[in-house]
Amino acid sequence: MGAPDNNFFRQVLPNGMTVIFEKRQLPLVAISAATRFGSGYESIKLKGMAHFIEHAVFKGTKKRNASQIVS
């Protein structure tokens, strides 16, 4: 079986956001978003905030479960 015929395109928007698009020969759409945020980008004042948000989104909090946070 040969490699899929994938074509990647990259564009940096005027606001600095980078968009990567992959054209495929499939009836499929997938969207992902990523930010430059996390322990490598946090100031001393915000250290640990990304990890806290990650746990809130995936595990929930005392008042809201993970599904309620996502929606």
C-alpha positions as a Markdown table, in Angstrom:
| # | Residue | x | y | z |
|---|---|---|---|---|
| 1 | Met | 0.0 | 0.0 | 0.0 |
| 2 | Gly | 1.5 | 3.3 | -1.0 |
| 3 | Ala | 1.7 | 6.5 | 1.0 |
| 4 | Pro | -1.4 | 8.7 | 1.1 |
| 5 | Asp | -1.4 | 11.7 | -1.3 |
| 6 | Asn | -1.2 | 14.4 | 1.4 |
| 7 | Asn | -0.4 | 18.0 | 0.8 |
| 8 | Phe | 0.4 | 20.4 | 3.7 |
| 9 | Phe | 0.1 | 24.2 | 3.5 |
| 10 | Arg | 1.2 | 26.6 | 6.2 |
| 11 | Gln | 0.1 | 30.3 | 6.5 |
| 12 | Val | 0.9 | 32.8 | 9.2 |
| 13 | Leu | -1.9 | 35.3 | 9.6 |
| 14 | Pro | -1.4 | 39.0 | 10.3 |
| 15 | Asn | -2.3 | 38.4 | 14.0 |
| 16 | Gly | 0.6 | 35.9 | 14.3 |
| 17 | Met | -1.6 | 32.8 | 14.3 |
| 18 | Thr | -0.2 | 29.9 | 12.2 |
| 19 | Val | -2.7 | 27.9 | 10.2 |
| 20 | Ile | -1.7 | 24.5 | 8.9 |
| 21 | Phe | -4.0 | 22.8 | 6.3 |
| 22 | Glu | -3.7 | 19.3 | 5.0 |
| 23 | Lys | -5.6 | 18.5 | 1.8 |
| 24 | Arg | -6.6 | 14.8 | 1.6 |
| 25 | Gln | -8.5 | 12.7 | -0.8 |
| 26 | Leu | -10.9 | 11.7 | 2.0 |
| 27 | Pro | -14.4 | 12.9 | 3.0 |
| 28 | Leu | -13.0 | 14.0 | 6.4 |
| 29 | Val | -12.7 | 17.2 | 8.3 |
| 30 | Ala | -10.7 | 17.6 | 11.5 |
| 31 | Ile | -9.8 | 20.7 | 13.4 |
| 32 | Ser | -7.2 | 21.1 | 16.1 |
| 33 | Ala | -6.1 | 24.2 | 18.0 |
| 34 | Ala | -2.9 | 24.7 | 19.9 |
| 35 | Thr | -1.4 | 27.6 | 21.8 |
| 36 | Arg | 2.0 | 28.5 | 23.0 |
| 37 | Phe | 0.9 | 28.3 | 26.6 |
| 38 | Gly | 2.1 | 26.0 | 29.3 |
| 39 | Ser | 5.0 | 25.6 | 31.7 |
| 40 | Gly | 7.5 | 26.6 | 29.0 |
| 41 | Tyr | 5.8 | 29.9 | 28.4 |
| 42 | Glu | 4.4 | 30.8 | 31.8 |
| 43 | Ser | 5.8 | 33.7 | 33.9 |
| 44 | Ile | 6.8 | 33.1 | 37.5 |
| 45 | Lys | 3.5 | 34.7 | 38.5 |
| 46 | Leu | 1.5 | 32.2 | 36.4 |
| 47 | Lys | 3.6 | 29.0 | 37.0 |
| 48 | Gly | 1.3 | 26.0 | 37.2 |
| 49 | Met | -1.8 | 27.7 | 35.7 |
| 50 | Ala | -1.7 | 25.6 | 32.5 |
| 51 | His | -1.5 | 22.4 | 34.5 |
| 52 | Phe | -4.4 | 23.5 | 36.7 |
| 53 | Ile | -6.5 | 24.3 | 33.7 |
| 54 | Glu | -5.6 | 20.9 | 32.1 |
| 55 | His | -6.8 | 19.1 | 35.2 |
| 56 | Ala | -10.0 | 21.1 | 35.4 |
| 57 | Val | -10.8 | 20.3 | 31.7 |
| 58 | Phe | -10.0 | 16.6 | 31.9 |
| 59 | Lys | -11.0 | 15.7 | 35.4 |
| 60 | Gly | -13.6 | 18.4 | 36.3 |
| 61 | Thr | -13.9 | 20.4 | 39.5 |
| 62 | Lys | -16.0 | 20.1 | 42.6 |
| 63 | Lys | -18.9 | 22.0 | 41.0 |
| 64 | Arg | -18.6 | 20.9 | 37.4 |
| 65 | Asn | -17.7 | 17.6 | 35.7 |
| 66 | Ala | -15.4 | 17.6 | 32.7 |
| 67 | Ser | -18.3 | 17.4 | 30.2 |
| 68 | Gln | -19.9 | 20.6 | 31.7 |
| 69 | Ile | -16.6 | 22.5 | 31.4 |
| 70 | Val | -16.0 | 21.5 | 27.8 |
| 71 | Ser | -19.5 | 22.4 | 26.6 |
